[in-house]
Amino acid sequence: MTAGDSFGRLDDDDYPAYTMGRAAEMLGTTQGFLRAIGEARLITPLRSEGGHRRYSRYQLRIAARARELVDQGTPIEAACRIVILEDQLEEAQRINTEYRRAAASADTTTAT
């Protein structure tokens, strides 16, 4: 991969651009917190060729939400479960919206 290829991926929410240290710094948390939410299977960081954890912007948003809940006093395991359920609900709502659009489109097509 060339430097030019890398720049194109900077807009990709799933590109693992951040090291563990940088991710922890951006979230204002510790590397131990990132390890803990990884162990709770909230996020699974990708690994560099050298075996170092790398995080995407999407994973950082998920981690930030978990941190919010932990800061409010929610145990880390419960916070991870809540975030997983919130993410599943958001996905289900997105799929539901797509089905409704498709059904509305089909209804207009058959009505004409």
Buried (B, 14 or more C-beta within 10 A) or exposed (E): EEEEEEEEEEEEEEBBBBBBEEBBEBBEBEBEBBBBBBEBEBBEBEEEEEEEBBBBBBBBBBBBBBBEBBEEEBEBEEBBBBBBEEBEEEEEEEEEEEEEEEEEEEEEEEEE
